[in-house]
Protein backbone atom coordinates (compact mmCIF):
# COMPACT_ATOMS: atom_id res chain seq x y z
CA UNK A 1 0.00 0.00 0.00
CA UNK A 2 1.25 3.48 -0.86
CA UNK A 3 2.26 5.39 2.27
CA UNK A 4 1.49 9.02 3.05
CA UNK A 5 5.23 9.74 2.71
CA UNK A 6 5.15 8.44 -0.85
CA UNK A 7 2.05 10.48 -1.67
CA UNK A 8 3.67 13.62 -0.27
CA UNK A 9 6.87 13.01 -2.23
CA UNK A 10 4.88 12.43 -5.41
CA UNK A 11 3.00 15.72 -4.86
CA UNK A 12 6.27 17.58 -4.39
CA UNK A 13 7.62 16.14 -7.64
CA UNK A 14 4.52 17.41 -9.42
CA UNK A 15 4.99 20.90 -7.98
CA UNK A 16 8.59 21.00 -9.20
CA UNK A 17 7.36 21.20 -12.80
CA UNK A 18 6.49 24.85 -12.11
CA UNK A 19 10.03 25.80 -11.15
CA UNK A 20 12.08 27.93 -13.54
CA UNK A 21 15.43 26.67 -12.22
CA UNK A 22 15.14 23.38 -14.06
CA UNK A 23 18.51 21.95 -13.06
CA UNK A 24 17.66 22.39 -9.39
CA UNK A 25 14.13 21.08 -9.91
CA UNK A 26 15.39 17.91 -11.59
CA UNK A 27 17.93 17.31 -8.81
CA UNK A 28 15.23 17.80 -6.18
CA UNK A 29 12.93 15.40 -8.03
CA UNK A 30 15.57 12.70 -7.82
CA UNK A 31 15.89 13.20 -4.09
CA UNK A 32 12.11 12.98 -3.73
CA UNK A 33 12.23 9.66 -5.58
CA UNK A 34 14.40 8.36 -2.75
CA UNK A 35 11.43 8.90 -0.43
CA UNK A 36 9.07 7.27 -2.91
CA UNK A 37 10.81 4.12 -4.18
CA UNK A 38 13.82 2.03 -3.15
CA UNK A 39 16.98 2.97 -5.05
CA UNK A 40 20.75 3.02 -4.77
CA UNK A 41 21.31 4.69 -8.12
CA UNK A 42 19.08 6.66 -10.46
CA UNK A 43 19.36 8.68 -13.63
CA UNK A 44 16.98 11.15 -15.29
CA UNK A 45 17.70 11.43 -19.01
CA UNK A 46 16.43 13.92 -21.57
CA UNK A 47 16.46 13.32 -25.33
CA UNK A 48 18.44 16.10 -26.99
CA UNK A 49 16.05 17.54 -29.62
CA UNK A 50 18.88 18.12 -32.10
CA UNK A 51 21.04 15.02 -31.79
CA UNK A 52 18.55 12.47 -30.46
CA UNK A 53 21.08 11.44 -27.81
CA UNK A 54 20.09 10.82 -24.20
CA UNK A 55 21.59 13.44 -21.87
CA UNK A 56 21.63 13.05 -18.07
CA UNK A 57 20.03 16.04 -16.40
CA UNK A 58 20.10 14.63 -12.87
CA UNK A 59 21.56 11.52 -11.31
CA UNK A 60 22.25 9.66 -8.09
CA UNK A 61 25.30 7.43 -8.20
CA UNK A 62 25.77 7.94 -11.94
CA UNK A 63 28.19 10.30 -13.63
CA UNK A 64 26.78 11.95 -16.72
CA UNK A 65 29.39 10.24 -18.89
CA UNK A 66 28.55 6.79 -17.53
CA UNK A 67 24.80 7.27 -17.69
CA UNK A 68 24.86 8.61 -21.24
CA UNK A 69 27.16 5.83 -22.41
CA UNK A 70 24.85 3.18 -20.95
CA UNK A 71 21.80 4.87 -22.48
CA UNK A 72 23.42 4.91 -25.92
CA UNK A 73 23.85 1.13 -25.70
CA UNK A 74 20.51 0.48 -24.01
CA UNK A 75 18.44 2.08 -26.80
CA UNK A 76 19.77 -0.54 -29.23
CA UNK A 77 18.44 -3.44 -27.14
CA UNK A 78 15.03 -5.13 -27.38
CA UNK A 79 14.47 -4.12 -23.75
CA UNK A 80 14.31 -0.47 -24.75
CA UNK A 81 11.44 -1.29 -27.10
CA UNK A 82 9.64 -2.89 -24.13
CA UNK A 83 10.15 0.24 -22.06
CA UNK A 84 8.77 2.54 -24.75
CA UNK A 85 5.87 0.26 -25.68
CA UNK A 86 4.46 -0.62 -22.27
CA UNK A 87 2.30 1.65 -20.10
CA UNK A 88 3.92 0.30 -16.90
CA UNK A 89 7.68 0.65 -16.40
CA UNK A 90 9.16 -2.87 -16.61
CA UNK A 91 11.58 -4.12 -13.96
CA UNK A 92 14.60 -6.39 -14.29
CA UNK A 93 13.17 -9.19 -12.17
CA UNK A 94 9.44 -9.00 -12.89
CA UNK A 95 8.03 -9.67 -16.33
CA UNK A 96 5.45 -7.11 -17.33
CA UNK A 97 3.41 -8.90 -19.96
CA UNK A 98 5.34 -12.11 -20.70
CA UNK A 99 6.30 -10.83 -24.15
CA UNK A 100 9.79 -10.35 -25.45
CA UNK A 101 13.11 -11.43 -23.98
CA UNK A 102 13.71 -11.43 -20.24
CA UNK A 103 16.05 -8.58 -19.48
CA UNK A 104 18.03 -10.39 -16.78
CA UNK A 105 18.83 -13.13 -19.31
CA UNK A 106 20.27 -10.69 -21.83
CA UNK A 107 23.79 -9.45 -22.50
CA UNK A 108 23.13 -5.90 -21.28
CA UNK A 109 22.24 -7.09 -17.79
CA UNK A 110 25.07 -9.62 -17.71
CA UNK A 111 27.75 -7.23 -18.99
CA UNK A 112 26.60 -3.78 -17.82
CA UNK A 113 24.26 -4.09 -14.85
CA UNK A 114 25.16 -7.14 -12.79
CA UNK A 115 28.94 -6.40 -12.59
CA UNK A 116 28.11 -3.11 -10.86
CA UNK A 117 26.36 -4.98 -8.04
CA UNK A 118 22.83 -3.95 -9.00
CA UNK A 119 20.23 -6.71 -8.80
CA UNK A 120 16.98 -4.96 -9.70
CA UNK A 121 16.07 -2.00 -11.86
CA UNK A 122 13.04 -0.09 -13.06
CA UNK A 123 12.94 1.95 -16.27
CA UNK A 124 10.21 4.25 -17.51
CA UNK A 125 9.72 6.13 -20.78
CA UNK A 126 9.06 9.83 -20.29
CA UNK A 127 6.54 11.63 -22.48
CA UNK A 128 5.33 15.22 -22.61
CA UNK A 129 2.85 16.84 -24.97
CA UNK A 130 2.55 13.50 -26.77
CA UNK A 131 6.28 13.24 -27.47
CA UNK A 132 8.91 10.84 -26.14
CA UNK A 133 11.32 13.14 -24.26
CA UNK A 134 13.51 10.90 -22.09
CA UNK A 135 13.99 8.03 -19.66
CA UNK A 136 14.02 7.49 -15.90
CA UNK A 137 15.98 4.55 -14.53
CA UNK A 138 16.18 3.39 -10.92
CA UNK A 139 18.35 0.54 -9.66
CA UNK A 140 19.10 -1.15 -6.35
CA UNK A 141 21.45 -3.77 -4.97
CA UNK A 142 18.48 -5.61 -3.43
CA UNK A 143 16.78 -8.16 -5.72
CA UNK A 144 13.00 -8.24 -6.17
CA UNK A 145 12.58 -4.63 -4.95
CA UNK A 146 10.34 -3.41 -7.77
CA UNK A 147 7.08 -5.30 -7.60
CA UNK A 148 3.83 -4.43 -9.35
CA UNK A 149 2.99 -1.77 -6.77
CA UNK A 150 6.35 -0.05 -7.34
CA UNK A 151 5.83 -0.12 -11.10
CA UNK A 152 2.39 1.46 -10.77
CA UNK A 153 3.76 4.11 -8.43
CA UNK A 154 6.52 5.08 -10.86
CA UNK A 155 3.99 5.08 -13.69
CA UNK A 156 1.97 7.69 -11.79
CA UNK A 157 5.07 9.92 -11.60
CA UNK A 158 6.05 9.64 -15.27
CA UNK A 159 3.95 12.64 -16.48
CA UNK A 160 5.62 15.00 -13.99
CA UNK A 161 9.05 13.58 -14.69
CA UNK A 162 8.36 13.93 -18.41
CA UNK A 163 7.55 17.62 -17.97
CA UNK A 164 10.83 18.05 -16.09
CA UNK A 165 12.85 16.16 -18.70
CA UNK A 166 11.33 17.84 -21.76
CA UNK A 167 14.13 20.05 -23.11
CA UNK A 168 11.65 22.54 -24.58
CA UNK A 169 8.86 22.54 -21.99
CA UNK A 170 9.45 25.98 -20.48
CA UNK A 171 11.74 27.60 -23.01
CA UNK A 172 11.73 31.32 -22.27
CA UNK A 173 8.28 31.14 -20.71
CA UNK A 174 6.29 30.15 -23.79
CA UNK A 175 3.15 30.61 -21.72
CA UNK A 176 3.39 34.40 -22.07
CA UNK A 177 3.28 34.25 -25.86
CA UNK A 178 -0.06 34.96 -27.58
CA UNK A 179 -1.89 31.77 -28.49
CA UNK A 180 -1.53 32.15 -32.29
CA UNK A 181 2.16 33.08 -32.17
CA UNK A 182 4.61 30.85 -34.00
CA UNK A 183 7.87 30.10 -32.22
CA UNK A 184 11.19 28.31 -32.68
CA UNK A 185 14.41 28.14 -30.74
CA UNK A 186 17.58 28.99 -32.66
CA UNK A 187 20.84 27.62 -31.28
CA UNK A 188 24.36 27.43 -32.65
CA UNK A 189 23.70 23.77 -33.50
CA UNK A 190 20.39 24.28 -35.28
CA UNK A 191 16.72 25.21 -34.99
CA UNK A 192 14.63 23.42 -32.37
CA UNK A 193 10.88 22.92 -32.80
CA UNK A 194 8.80 23.77 -29.73
CA UNK A 195 5.79 21.88 -28.34
CA UNK A 196 2.35 23.08 -29.34
CA UNK A 197 3.80 25.83 -31.52
CA UNK A 198 3.96 26.10 -35.29
CA UNK A 199 7.53 26.90 -36.38
CA UNK A 200 8.52 30.52 -36.96
CA UNK A 201 8.30 30.68 -40.75
CA UNK A 202 10.52 33.79 -40.95
CA UNK A 203 13.43 31.43 -40.28
CA UNK A 204 13.04 30.15 -43.84
CA UNK A 205 14.51 33.51 -44.90
CA UNK A 206 18.30 33.07 -44.85
CA UNK A 207 18.86 36.80 -44.31
CA UNK A 208 16.66 36.74 -41.23
CA UNK A 209 18.43 33.66 -39.87
CA UNK A 210 21.74 35.51 -40.28
CA UNK A 211 20.25 38.41 -38.31
CA UNK A 212 19.21 36.08 -35.47
CA UNK A 213 22.66 34.52 -35.29
CA UNK A 214 24.26 37.97 -35.24
CA UNK A 215 21.88 38.96 -32.42
CA UNK A 216 23.00 35.88 -30.46
CA UNK A 217 26.70 36.43 -31.15
CA UNK A 218 26.45 40.01 -29.89
CA UNK A 219 24.77 38.90 -26.65
CA UNK A 220 21.41 40.46 -27.48
CA UNK A 221 18.74 40.15 -24.79
CA UNK A 222 15.47 41.28 -26.36
CA UNK A 223 14.48 42.96 -29.61
CA UNK A 224 11.19 43.63 -31.37
CA UNK A 225 11.11 44.21 -35.10
CA UNK A 226 9.12 43.74 -38.30
CA UNK A 227 10.01 41.35 -41.11
CA UNK A 228 8.43 40.46 -44.44
CA UNK A 229 8.43 37.03 -46.06
CA UNK A 230 6.84 36.69 -49.48
CA UNK A 231 5.07 40.01 -49.07
CA UNK A 232 3.52 39.09 -45.72
CA UNK A 233 4.64 41.08 -42.68
CA UNK A 234 5.35 39.61 -39.27
CA UNK A 235 5.81 41.16 -35.85
CA UNK A 236 8.88 39.41 -34.46
CA UNK A 237 10.27 39.13 -30.95
CA UNK A 238 13.80 37.88 -30.31
CA UNK A 239 14.66 36.83 -26.76
CA UNK A 240 17.83 35.30 -25.40
CA UNK A 241 17.18 32.20 -23.32
CA UNK A 242 18.57 28.91 -22.14
CA UNK A 243 17.64 26.24 -24.63
CA UNK A 244 15.47 24.18 -22.36
CA UNK A 245 16.69 21.28 -20.19
CA UNK A 246 19.72 20.38 -22.25
CA UNK A 247 22.76 21.59 -20.31
CA UNK A 248 24.97 24.44 -21.52
CA UNK A 249 23.05 25.26 -24.70
CA UNK A 250 22.05 28.87 -25.17
CA UNK A 251 19.61 30.02 -27.79
CA UNK A 252 17.36 32.75 -29.11
CA UNK A 253 13.61 32.32 -28.95
CA UNK A 254 12.05 33.64 -32.16
CA UNK A 255 8.31 34.27 -31.91
CA UNK A 256 6.22 35.74 -34.71
CA UNK A 257 2.69 36.83 -35.43
CA UNK A 258 1.21 38.06 -38.73
CA UNK A 259 0.66 41.79 -38.90
CA UNK A 260 0.26 44.76 -41.20
CA UNK A 261 2.69 47.62 -41.33
CA UNK A 262 1.56 49.92 -38.51
CA UNK A 263 0.29 53.47 -39.07
CA UNK A 264 -0.15 52.75 -42.76
CA UNK A 265 3.60 53.04 -43.34
CA UNK A 266 5.04 51.90 -46.63
CA UNK A 267 8.01 49.48 -46.65
CA UNK A 268 10.28 52.34 -47.77
CA UNK A 269 9.05 54.60 -44.97
CA UNK A 270 9.78 51.79 -42.51
CA UNK A 271 13.35 51.59 -43.83
CA UNK A 272 13.77 55.34 -43.44
CA UNK A 273 12.35 55.27 -39.89
CA UNK A 274 14.68 52.39 -38.93
CA UNK A 275 17.74 54.32 -40.10
CA UNK A 276 16.52 57.47 -38.41
CA UNK A 277 16.26 55.45 -35.20
CA UNK A 278 19.95 54.60 -35.70
CA UNK A 279 20.74 58.32 -35.60
CA UNK A 280 21.49 58.63 -39.33
CA UNK A 281 21.03 61.98 -41.06
CA UNK A 282 18.87 62.33 -44.13
CA UNK A 283 22.02 62.46 -46.25
CA UNK A 284 23.34 59.21 -44.71
CA UNK A 285 19.94 57.52 -45.17
CA UNK A 286 19.83 58.66 -48.78
CA UNK A 287 23.29 57.21 -49.41
CA UNK A 288 22.42 53.87 -47.76
CA UNK A 289 19.09 53.47 -49.61
CA UNK A 290 20.25 54.91 -52.97
CA UNK A 291 17.76 57.78 -52.73
CA UNK A 292 18.08 61.52 -53.03
CA UNK A 293 18.12 63.56 -49.79
CA UNK A 294 14.97 65.31 -51.02
CA UNK A 295 13.15 61.95 -51.33
CA UNK A 296 14.25 60.98 -47.82
CA UNK A 297 12.99 64.32 -46.50
CA UNK A 298 9.64 63.63 -48.17
CA UNK A 299 9.46 60.14 -46.59
CA UNK A 300 10.22 61.65 -43.18
CA UNK A 301 7.40 64.15 -43.55
CA UNK A 302 4.97 61.40 -44.57
CA UNK A 303 5.88 59.06 -41.69
CA UNK A 304 5.66 61.91 -39.13
CA UNK A 305 2.16 62.68 -40.35
CA UNK A 306 1.11 59.00 -40.34
CA UNK A 307 2.47 58.26 -36.85
CA UNK A 308 1.16 61.52 -35.40
CA UNK A 309 4.60 62.40 -34.11
CA UNK A 310 5.62 66.04 -33.80
CA UNK A 311 9.30 65.49 -34.35
CA UNK A 312 11.91 63.13 -35.69
CA UNK A 313 13.04 62.31 -32.14
CA UNK A 314 9.48 61.39 -31.12
CA UNK A 315 9.12 59.13 -34.17
CA UNK A 316 12.36 57.30 -33.48
CA UNK A 317 11.40 56.83 -29.83
CA UNK A 318 8.10 55.30 -30.98
CA UNK A 319 9.93 53.01 -33.40
CA UNK A 320 12.19 51.66 -30.67
CA UNK A 321 9.43 51.35 -28.07
CA UNK A 322 6.94 49.57 -30.34
CA UNK A 323 9.34 47.58 -32.51
CA UNK A 324 8.53 49.51 -35.67
CA UNK A 325 11.93 48.58 -37.06
CA UNK A 326 13.27 46.56 -39.94
CA UNK A 327 17.02 46.37 -39.32
CA UNK A 328 19.45 44.78 -41.75
CA UNK A 329 21.82 42.11 -40.47
CA UNK A 330 24.77 44.52 -40.54
CA UNK A 331 22.81 47.04 -38.45
CA UNK A 332 21.85 44.69 -35.63
CA UNK A 333 24.86 45.67 -33.50
CA UNK A 334 23.44 49.17 -33.05
CA UNK A 335 20.14 47.90 -31.69
CA UNK A 336 21.76 45.27 -29.45
CA UNK A 337 24.39 47.49 -27.87
CA UNK A 338 23.03 51.02 -27.90
CA UNK A 339 19.29 51.03 -27.52
CA UNK A 340 17.49 50.16 -24.23
CA UNK A 341 15.20 47.51 -25.71
CA UNK A 342 14.83 45.27 -22.65
C-alpha positions in Angstrom: 0.0 0.0 0.0 1.2 3.5 -0.9 2.3 5.4 2.3 1.5 9.0 3.1 5.2 9.7 2.7 5.2 8.4 -0.8 2.1 10.5 -1.7 3.7 13.6 -0.3 6.9 13.0 -2.2 4.9 12.4 -5.4 3.0 15.7 -4.9 6.3 17.6 -4.4 7.6 16.1 -7.6 4.5 17.4 -9.4 5.0 20.9 -8.0 8.6 21.0 -9.2 7.4 21.2 -12.8 6.5 24.9 -12.1 10.0 25.8 -11.1 12.1 27.9 -13.5 15.4 26.7 -12.2 15.1 23.4 -14.1 18.5 22.0 -13.1 17.7 22.4 -9.4 14.1 21.1 -9.9 15.4 17.9 -11.6 17.9 17.3 -8.8 15.2 17.8 -6.2 12.9 15.4 -8.0 15.6 12.7 -7.8 15.9 13.2 -4.1 12.1 13.0 -3.7 12.2 9.7 -5.6 14.4 8.4 -2.8 11.4 8.9 -0.4 9.1 7.3 -2.9 10.8 4.1 -4.2 13.8 2.0 -3.1 17.0 3.0 -5.1 20.8 3.0 -4.8 21.3 4.7 -8.1 19.1 6.7 -10.5 19.4 8.7 -13.6 17.0 11.1 -15.3 17.7 11.4 -19.0 16.4 13.9 -21.6 16.5 13.3 -25.3 18.4 16.1 -27.0 16.0 17.5 -29.6 18.9 18.1 -32.1 21.0 15.0 -31.8 18.5 12.5 -30.5 21.1 11.4 -27.8 20.1 10.8 -24.2 21.6 13.4 -21.9 21.6 13.0 -18.1 20.0 16.0 -16.4 20.1 14.6 -12.9 21.6 11.5 -11.3 22.2 9.7 -8.1 25.3 7.4 -8.2 25.8 7.9 -11.9 28.2 10.3 -13.6 26.8 12.0 -16.7 29.4 10.2 -18.9 28.6 6.8 -17.5 24.8 7.3 -17.7 24.9 8.6 -21.2 27.2 5.8 -22.4 24.9 3.2 -20.9 21.8 4.9 -22.5 23.4 4.9 -25.9 23.8 1.1 -25.7 20.5 0.5 -24.0 18.4 2.1 -26.8 19.8 -0.5 -29.2 18.4 -3.4 -27.1 15.0 -5.1 -27.4 14.5 -4.1 -23.8 14.3 -0.5 -24.7 11.4 -1.3 -27.1 9.6 -2.9 -24.1 10.1 0.2 -22.1 8.8 2.5 -24.7 5.9 0.3 -25.7 4.5 -0.6 -22.3 2.3 1.7 -20.1 3.9 0.3 -16.9 7.7 0.6 -16.4 9.2 -2.9 -16.6 11.6 -4.1 -14.0 14.6 -6.4 -14.3 13.2 -9.2 -12.2 9.4 -9.0 -12.9 8.0 -9.7 -16.3 5.5 -7.1 -17.3 3.4 -8.9 -20.0 5.3 -12.1 -20.7 6.3 -10.8 -24.2 9.8 -10.4 -25.5 13.1 -11.4 -24.0 13.7 -11.4 -20.2 16.0 -8.6 -19.5 18.0 -10.4 -16.8 18.8 -13.1 -19.3 20.3 -10.7 -21.8 23.8 -9.5 -22.5 23.1 -5.9 -21.3 22.2 -7.1 -17.8 25.1 -9.6 -17.7 27.8 -7.2 -19.0 26.6 -3.8 -17.8 24.3 -4.1 -14.8 25.2 -7.1 -12.8 28.9 -6.4 -12.6 28.1 -3.1 -10.9 26.4 -5.0 -8.0 22.8 -4.0 -9.0 20.2 -6.7 -8.8 17.0 -5.0 -9.7 16.1 -2.0 -11.9 13.0 -0.1 -13.1 12.9 1.9 -16.3 10.2 4.3 -17.5 9.7 6.1 -20.8 9.1 9.8 -20.3 6.5 11.6 -22.5 5.3 15.2 -22.6 2.8 16.8 -25.0 2.5 13.5 -26.8 6.3 13.2 -27.5 8.9 10.8 -26.1 11.3 13.1 -24.3 13.5 10.9 -22.1 14.0 8.0 -19.7 14.0 7.5 -15.9 16.0 4.6 -14.5 16.2 3.4 -10.9 18.4 0.5 -9.7 19.1 -1.1 -6.4 21.4 -3.8 -5.0 18.5 -5.6 -3.4 16.8 -8.2 -5.7 13.0 -8.2 -6.2 12.6 -4.6 -4.9 10.3 -3.4 -7.8 7.1 -5.3 -7.6 3.8 -4.4 -9.4 3.0 -1.8 -6.8 6.4 -0.1 -7.3 5.8 -0.1 -11.1 2.4 1.5 -10.8 3.8 4.1 -8.4 6.5 5.1 -10.9 4.0 5.1 -13.7 2.0 7.7 -11.8 5.1 9.9 -11.6 6.0 9.6 -15.3 4.0 12.6 -16.5 5.6 15.0 -14.0 9.1 13.6 -14.7 8.4 13.9 -18.4 7.6 17.6 -18.0 10.8 18.0 -16.1 12.8 16.2 -18.7 11.3 17.8 -21.8 14.1 20.1 -23.1 11.6 22.5 -24.6 8.9 22.5 -22.0 9.4 26.0 -20.5 11.7 27.6 -23.0 11.7 31.3 -22.3 8.3 31.1 -20.7 6.3 30.2 -23.8 3.1 30.6 -21.7 3.4 34.4 -22.1 3.3 34.3 -25.9 -0.1 35.0 -27.6 -1.9 31.8 -28.5 -1.5 32.1 -32.3 2.2 33.1 -32.2 4.6 30.9 -34.0 7.9 30.1 -32.2 11.2 28.3 -32.7 14.4 28.1 -30.7 17.6 29.0 -32.7 20.8 27.6 -31.3 24.4 27.4 -32.6 23.7 23.8 -33.5 20.4 24.3 -35.3 16.7 25.2 -35.0 14.6 23.4 -32.4 10.9 22.9 -32.8 8.8 23.8 -29.7 5.8 21.9 -28.3 2.4 23.1 -29.3 3.8 25.8 -31.5 4.0 26.1 -35.3 7.5 26.9 -36.4 8.5 30.5 -37.0 8.3 30.7 -40.7 10.5 33.8 -41.0 13.4 31.4 -40.3 13.0 30.2 -43.8 14.5 33.5 -44.9 18.3 33.1 -44.9 18.9 36.8 -44.3 16.7 36.7 -41.2 18.4 33.7 -39.9 21.7 35.5 -40.3 20.3 38.4 -38.3 19.2 36.1 -35.5 22.7 34.5 -35.3 24.3 38.0 -35.2 21.9 39.0 -32.4 23.0 35.9 -30.5 26.7 36.4 -31.1 26.4 40.0 -29.9 24.8 38.9 -26.7 21.4 40.5 -27.5 18.7 40.1 -24.8 15.5 41.3 -26.4 14.5 43.0 -29.6 11.2 43.6 -31.4 11.1 44.2 -35.1 9.1 43.7 -38.3 10.0 41.3 -41.1 8.4 40.5 -44.4 8.4 37.0 -46.1 6.8 36.7 -49.5 5.1 40.0 -49.1 3.5 39.1 -45.7 4.6 41.1 -42.7 5.3 39.6 -39.3 5.8 41.2 -35.8 8.9 39.4 -34.5 10.3 39.1 -31.0 13.8 37.9 -30.3 14.7 36.8 -26.8 17.8 35.3 -25.4 17.2 32.2 -23.3 18.6 28.9 -22.1 17.6 26.2 -24.6 15.5 24.2 -22.4 16.7 21.3 -20.2 19.7 20.4 -22.2 22.8 21.6 -20.3 25.0 24.4 -21.5 23.0 25.3 -24.7 22.1 28.9 -25.2 19.6 30.0 -27.8 17.4 32.8 -29.1 13.6 32.3 -28.9 12.1 33.6 -32.2 8.3 34.3 -31.9 6.2 35.7 -34.7 2.7 36.8 -35.4 1.2 38.1 -38.7 0.7 41.8 -38.9 0.3 44.8 -41.2 2.7 47.6 -41.3 1.6 49.9 -38.5 0.3 53.5 -39.1 -0.2 52.7 -42.8 3.6 53.0 -43.3 5.0 51.9 -46.6 8.0 49.5 -46.7 10.3 52.3 -47.8 9.1 54.6 -45.0 9.8 51.8 -42.5 13.4 51.6 -43.8 13.8 55.3 -43.4 12.4 55.3 -39.9 14.7 52.4 -38.9 17.7 54.3 -40.1 16.5 57.5 -38.4 16.3 55.4 -35.2 19.9 54.6 -35.7 20.7 58.3 -35.6 21.5 58.6 -39.3 21.0 62.0 -41.1 18.9 62.3 -44.1 22.0 62.5 -46.3 23.3 59.2 -44.7 19.9 57.5 -45.2 19.8 58.7 -48.8 23.3 57.2 -49.4 22.4 53.9 -47.8 19.1 53.5 -49.6 20.2 54.9 -53.0 17.8 57.8 -52.7 18.1 61.5 -53.0 18.1 63.6 -49.8 15.0 65.3 -51.0 13.2 61.9 -51.3 14.3 61.0 -47.8 13.0 64.3 -46.5 9.6 63.6 -48.2 9.5 60.1 -46.6 10.2 61.6 -43.2 7.4 64.2 -43.5 5.0 61.4 -44.6 5.9 59.1 -41.7 5.7 61.9 -39.1 2.2 62.7 -40.4 1.1 59.0 -40.3 2.5 58.3 -36.9 1.2 61.5 -35.4 4.6 62.4 -34.1 5.6 66.0 -33.8 9.3 65.5 -34.3 11.9 63.1 -35.7 13.0 62.3 -32.1 9.5 61.4 -31.1 9.1 59.1 -34.2 12.4 57.3 -33.5 11.4 56.8 -29.8 8.1 55.3 -31.0 9.9 53.0 -33.4 12.2 51.7 -30.7 9.4 51.3 -28.1 6.9 49.6 -30.3 9.3 47.6 -32.5 8.5 49.5 -35.7 11.9 48.6 -37.1 13.3 46.6 -39.9 17.0 46.4 -39.3 19.5 44.8 -41.7 21.8 42.1 -40.5 24.8 44.5 -40.5 22.8 47.0 -38.5 21.8 44.7 -35.6 24.9 45.7 -33.5 23.4 49.2 -33.1 20.1 47.9 -31.7 21.8 45.3 -29.5 24.4 47.5 -27.9 23.0 51.0 -27.9 19.3 51.0 -27.5 17.5 50.2 -24.2 15.2 47.5 -25.7 14.8 45.3 -22.7 
